[in-house]
Amino acid sequence: MNRLTVLALRVLLVLLFLGGVLGQAWIIPQIAAGMARTYPEVSFLELPYSVLAMGTVLCTQVVFVALWALLSKVRRGAIFTARAFRWVNAIIVAGIVATVLPLAVEIHLLAVVDAGPPAIVLLLTGVVVASAAFVLLMVVMRGLLHAATTLQDELAEVV
C-alpha cells in the first residue's frame, strides 16, 4: 500500500481519536447539561445517558486503535495472518457494543421514560442503523480476509 495513503489515514485516525476525547471530556457533558435544563422532567437521566454516550465514543476509539494496528500489519505485509483476525474481531465487538448502547438508550427513552424530542429519537435511530451496517460490513470484510488468508497459505504451499 502507498506510504502516503497509510500516513494520511493515520493522521485522520489521530484526529478522529482526539475528537472523540474532546467529545467525551467536553461536548457530551455540555449537551447533557443543556438537555437536563431544557427537559427538567428527565434531568435524572443526564449522568447515565452521558456515560452511555461516552461508552459509545469509547467503542469508536477502540475501532481506531484496531485500524491503526491493522495498518501497521499492512505496512509490514503481515495482514494475511491469524493475528490480524484479533484486531478485526475487536472492531466487530466494539461495533456491536456501539450499536447496543444507543439502542438501549432509545428503547429506554421511548418505552420506559416515554419522553424525548423527535430529533433525539431520529438521531439515535440513525446511529443504531449506521452502527449495525458497519458491524455487518466488518463481518463481510472478516470473511474476505479469511478467504484471502487461506488463498495465500495455499499459494505458499505450492510455491
C-alpha positions in Angstrom: 0.0 0.0 0.0 1.1 3.5 -0.7 3.0 5.1 2.2 1.2 8.4 1.6 -2.2 6.7 1.9 -1.2 5.0 5.1 0.2 8.3 6.5 -3.0 10.2 5.6 -5.2 7.5 7.2 -3.1 7.6 10.4 -3.4 11.3 10.6 -7.2 11.1 10.2 -7.3 8.3 12.8 -5.4 10.5 15.3 -7.7 13.5 14.6 -10.8 11.3 15.0 -9.5 9.8 18.2 -8.7 13.3 19.6 -12.2 14.4 18.5 -13.6 11.5 20.5 -11.6 12.6 23.5 -13.0 16.2 23.1 -16.5 14.8 22.8 -16.1 12.7 26.0 -14.5 15.4 28.0 -16.5 18.5 26.9 -19.2 18.1 24.2 -21.2 15.2 25.7 -21.3 16.8 29.2 -22.3 20.1 27.8 -25.1 18.7 25.6 -26.3 16.5 28.5 -26.4 19.5 30.9 -28.3 21.6 28.3 -30.8 18.8 27.7 -31.3 18.5 31.5 -32.1 22.2 31.7 -34.4 22.0 28.7 -36.2 18.9 29.9 -36.1 19.0 33.7 -38.6 16.1 34.0 -35.9 13.7 32.7 -32.8 15.5 34.2 -32.1 12.4 36.3 -31.0 10.7 33.1 -28.2 13.2 32.5 -25.5 11.1 34.1 -26.5 7.6 32.9 -27.1 8.7 29.3 -23.8 10.7 29.3 -21.9 7.6 30.5 -23.6 5.5 27.7 -22.7 8.2 25.1 -19.1 8.3 26.3 -19.1 4.5 26.1 -20.3 4.6 22.5 -17.5 7.1 21.7 -15.0 4.8 23.5 -16.1 2.0 21.2 -15.2 4.1 18.2 -11.9 4.8 19.7 -11.3 1.1 20.1 -12.0 0.8 16.4 -9.5 3.5 15.6 -6.8 1.7 17.6 -7.6 -1.6 15.9 -7.4 0.1 12.5 -4.0 1.6 13.4 -2.8 -1.9 14.3 -4.1 -3.3 11.0 -2.4 -0.5 9.1 0.8 -1.5 10.8 0.3 -5.1 9.6 -0.4 -3.8 6.0 2.8 -1.8 6.0 4.8 -4.9 7.1 3.0 -7.1 4.7 1.6 -9.2 7.5 -2.1 -8.6 7.1 -2.9 -12.1 5.9 -2.0 -13.8 9.2 -4.1 -15.2 12.1 -3.1 -12.3 14.3 -5.0 -9.8 12.1 -8.2 -11.6 13.0 -7.8 -10.5 16.6 -8.0 -6.8 15.5 -10.9 -7.4 13.1 -12.7 -9.2 15.9 -12.1 -6.3 18.2 -13.6 -4.0 15.6 -16.7 -6.2 15.3 -17.2 -6.4 19.1 -16.7 -2.7 19.6 -19.2 -2.1 16.7 -21.7 -4.4 18.4 -21.4 -2.6 21.7 -21.6 0.8 19.9 -24.9 -0.5 18.4 -26.4 -1.8 21.5 -25.7 1.2 23.8 -27.7 3.8 21.7 -30.4 1.2 21.1 -30.7 0.6 24.8 -31.0 4.4 25.3 -33.6 4.7 22.6 -35.7 1.8 24.0 -35.4 3.2 27.5 -36.3 6.7 26.3 -39.3 5.6 24.3 -40.7 2.6 26.3 -39.8 3.3 29.9 -39.5 7.1 30.3 -41.9 7.8 27.4 -40.2 11.1 26.7 -37.7 12.6 24.3 -37.8 15.1 21.4 -38.3 13.6 17.9 -34.8 14.8 16.9 -33.1 12.7 19.6 -35.1 9.6 18.6 -34.2 10.2 14.9 -30.6 10.7 15.8 -30.5 7.5 17.9 -32.2 5.6 15.2 -29.6 6.8 12.7 -26.7 5.9 15.0 -28.2 2.4 15.5 -28.8 1.8 11.8 -25.3 3.1 10.8 -23.6 1.1 13.6 -25.4 -2.1 12.6 -24.5 -1.6 8.9 -20.9 -1.0 10.0 -20.9 -4.3 12.0 -22.3 -6.2 9.1 -19.7 -4.7 6.8 -16.9 -5.8 9.1 -18.3 -9.3 9.3 -18.2 -9.4 5.5 -14.7 -7.9 5.5 -13.6 -10.6 8.0 -14.9 -13.3 5.7 -12.9 -11.7 2.8 -9.8 -11.6 5.0 -10.3 -15.2 5.9 -10.6 -16.2 2.2 -7.5 -14.2 1.2 -5.5 -15.6 4.1 -6.5 -19.2 3.1 -5.6 -18.5 -0.6 -2.2 -17.0 0.4 -1.5 -20.1 2.6 -2.4 -22.4 -0.2 -0.2 -20.4 -2.6 2.7 -20.5 -0.2 2.4 -24.3 -0.1 2.5 -24.5 -3.9 5.5 -22.2 -4.3 
